[in-house]
Amino acid sequence: MSGEAPAGSHAENLESVRAELRDLTERRRRGDLTDKRFHRKLLDLSVELARAEARVALPDDEPILAEHHIVHSHFKLTESLLKEPVQATVSMFATARRLLRVRGSLAPEAGMLSHTPGNTVVDQLDYGRVRDIDGKVEWRWGEVGTGLVIVLSALLLRGLLAVTGPVLMLLGIAGVLHGLLLPTRWIEVVSTEDVEPRFAIHGAWRKSARQLLAVLRHGVRKAG
C-alpha cells in the first residue's frame, strides 16, 4: 500500500483549501487582518492549493518526491503605482515517473488567488519525453533600457533637477549594472514534443530546486 489518500479525499482537500482562501479574502475585506499577515497567509495558501491541485492530477499510487515553488512579479506601467502587481505562481512537483507543473496567479491588491478551475493550468511531462536539461542565462535588457532612459532623462533635465538629478543618475546607473551583472538564470527542461511555455525551473540555487532536479535527473536516466 502506498499510504496515499483516496482520490475523493484529494478533491475534498482541494475544495477545503479554496474555502479557506475565500474566508481569508473576506477577512481581508473586513479589515480583520494586517497586510503582513494577509500576504504571508496568501503565499502559504498558494503553495497548499498548488499541492492539492497536483495531488488531484496524479494517480493515487504516485507520491510526490520533491517540490519547488516560485512567485514571479509582473509590473505594468499602465497600472497605478499604488496597486500591487499581479504575481504569477509556478509550482513544480517531481515524482518517480514525471514532472508536474501547476501555474496560477496572485492578485494581492484585490485579495485574490486565482487558483480556480478556470485559471489554474496543470501540465505534466513524463521523464521518457525529456530530451535535455539545460542551463539558461538571459540578461535583463528591459532593466538595462529603463536604467538608460532614467540616466538620459536626468542629463536632459539636469538644469531643472538640481537636487534629484544626481539621485536619478545613480538610480539609472544602478539599474543598468544590475541588468548586466545579474542576469536571470534558470534550468530548462526540454521535451521531445513542443510544450509552451517550456518547463523552466527558476531559483535553481535553492535547496528545494536542487532536490527537485536530483529526482528529475534520476527519473530521466532511469527512463532512458
C-alpha positions in Angstrom: 0.0 0.0 0.0 1.3 3.5 -0.9 -0.4 5.2 2.1 -1.9 7.8 -0.2 -5.3 9.2 0.5 -8.1 8.1 -1.9 -9.0 10.4 -4.9 -12.1 11.6 -3.2 -10.1 12.9 -0.2 -7.8 14.8 -2.6 -10.7 16.5 -4.2 -12.2 17.3 -0.8 -8.9 18.7 0.4 -8.7 20.9 -2.7 -12.1 22.4 -2.0 -11.2 22.9 1.6 -8.2 25.0 0.7 -10.3 27.0 -1.7 -12.9 27.6 1.0 -10.1 28.8 3.3 -8.9 31.2 0.6 -12.4 32.6 0.3 -12.6 33.1 4.1 -9.1 34.8 4.0 -10.3 37.2 1.3 -13.4 38.1 3.3 -11.4 38.7 6.5 -9.1 41.0 4.5 -12.1 43.0 3.2 -13.4 43.3 6.7 -10.1 44.6 7.9 -9.5 41.7 10.3 -6.0 41.0 9.0 -3.0 43.2 8.7 -1.3 43.4 5.3 1.7 41.4 6.6 -0.4 38.6 8.0 -2.6 38.5 4.9 0.3 38.3 2.4 2.0 35.6 4.4 -1.1 33.5 4.6 -1.9 34.1 0.9 1.5 32.8 -0.1 1.0 29.8 2.2 -2.4 29.1 0.6 -0.8 29.4 -2.8 1.5 26.5 -2.0 -1.2 24.4 -0.3 -3.5 24.9 -3.3 -0.9 24.1 -5.9 0.0 20.9 -3.9 -3.7 19.9 -3.7 -4.1 20.5 -7.5 -1.0 18.3 -8.2 -2.3 15.6 -5.9 -5.7 15.5 -7.7 -4.0 15.3 -11.1 -1.7 12.5 -10.1 -2.6 8.8 -9.7 -3.1 7.7 -6.1 -0.1 5.3 -6.2 2.3 8.0 -7.3 3.7 10.0 -4.4 5.4 13.4 -4.7 9.1 13.1 -4.1 10.2 16.8 -4.3 8.5 20.2 -4.9 9.7 23.7 -5.7 7.6 26.9 -5.7 8.3 30.3 -7.3 6.4 33.6 -7.5 7.1 36.0 -10.4 6.0 39.6 -10.1 4.8 41.4 -13.3 4.9 45.2 -13.0 2.8 47.0 -15.6 3.4 50.7 -16.4 -0.2 51.1 -17.4 -1.4 50.3 -13.9 -1.5 52.6 -10.9 1.8 52.7 -9.0 -0.3 52.3 -5.8 -1.5 48.9 -6.9 0.4 45.8 -6.1 1.5 43.9 -9.2 -0.2 40.6 -10.2 2.1 37.7 -9.4 2.4 34.5 -11.4 2.9 31.4 -9.3 4.7 28.3 -10.6 4.9 25.1 -8.6 6.9 22.1 -9.7 6.4 18.6 -8.4 8.6 15.6 -9.2 7.5 12.0 -8.8 9.3 8.8 -9.9 7.6 9.0 -13.3 7.0 12.6 -14.2 7.4 16.3 -13.7 4.2 18.2 -13.0 3.7 22.0 -13.1 0.9 24.0 -11.6 0.5 27.6 -12.7 -1.7 30.2 -11.2 -1.7 33.9 -10.2 -1.8 36.1 -7.1 -3.5 39.5 -7.1 -2.7 40.7 -3.5 -4.2 44.2 -4.1 -7.6 42.7 -4.8 -7.1 40.0 -2.2 -7.5 37.2 -4.7 -5.7 34.0 -5.5 -6.9 32.7 -8.9 -6.1 29.0 -8.4 -9.6 28.3 -9.6 -10.6 25.6 -12.1 -10.7 28.2 -14.9 -7.4 29.9 -14.1 -5.1 27.1 -12.9 -3.1 25.3 -15.6 -1.6 21.9 -14.8 1.0 20.4 -17.1 2.7 17.1 -17.0 5.9 15.9 -18.6 6.8 12.2 -18.4 10.5 11.6 -18.0 10.6 9.5 -21.1 9.8 12.6 -23.1 12.6 14.7 -21.6 15.3 15.4 -24.3 17.6 17.6 -22.3 18.1 19.5 -19.0 19.8 22.8 -20.0 21.1 25.8 -18.0 19.9 29.1 -19.4 21.1 32.7 -19.0 19.2 35.9 -20.0 20.4 39.4 -19.5 17.8 41.8 -18.2 17.7 44.1 -21.3 14.4 45.7 -20.2 16.0 46.7 -16.9 19.1 48.0 -18.8 16.9 50.0 -21.1 14.9 51.5 -18.3 18.1 52.5 -16.5 19.5 54.2 -19.6 16.2 56.1 -20.0 16.5 57.3 -16.4 20.1 58.4 -17.0 19.2 60.2 -20.2 16.3 62.0 -18.5 18.5 63.1 -15.7 21.0 64.5 -18.1 18.4 66.3 -20.2 16.7 67.8 -17.2 19.8 68.5 -15.1 19.0 72.2 -15.1 15.6 71.6 -13.5 16.6 68.8 -11.3 19.5 70.2 -9.3 18.8 68.0 -6.3 17.1 64.9 -7.7 19.1 64.8 -10.9 22.2 63.2 -9.3 20.0 60.7 -7.4 18.2 59.7 -10.7 21.5 59.4 -12.4 22.8 57.0 -9.7 19.5 55.1 -9.8 19.7 54.7 -13.6 23.3 53.5 -13.5 22.5 51.0 -10.7 19.7 49.6 -12.9 22.0 49.2 -15.9 24.6 47.5 -13.8 22.1 45.2 -12.1 20.7 44.2 -15.5 24.1 43.4 -16.9 25.9 41.9 -13.9 23.0 39.9 -12.5 21.3 38.1 -15.4 18.3 35.8 -15.0 19.3 32.2 -14.7 17.2 29.1 -14.9 17.1 25.4 -15.8 15.1 24.5 -18.9 13.6 21.0 -19.2 13.4 20.4 -23.0 10.8 18.0 -24.2 10.8 15.8 -27.3 7.4 17.5 -28.1 6.6 21.2 -28.3 5.5 22.4 -24.9 4.7 26.1 -24.5 5.7 27.6 -22.2 8.6 25.3 -21.7 9.3 23.8 -18.3 11.6 26.2 -16.6 13.0 25.8 -13.1 13.9 29.2 -11.6 15.7 29.7 -8.3 17.9 26.7 -9.1 20.2 27.6 -6.2 17.5 26.9 -3.6 17.5 23.6 -1.7 14.0 22.7 -2.9 15.1 23.2 -6.6 18.2 21.1 -6.1 16.1 18.3 -4.6 13.7 18.6 -7.5 16.5 18.4 -10.0 18.0 15.4 -8.4 14.7 13.5 -8.6 14.2 14.7 -12.2 17.7 13.7 -13.4 17.4 10.3 -11.7 14.0 9.7 -13.4 15.3 10.8 -16.8 18.3 8.4 -16.5 16.0 5.6 -15.5 13.5 6.3 -18.3 16.3 6.4 -20.9 
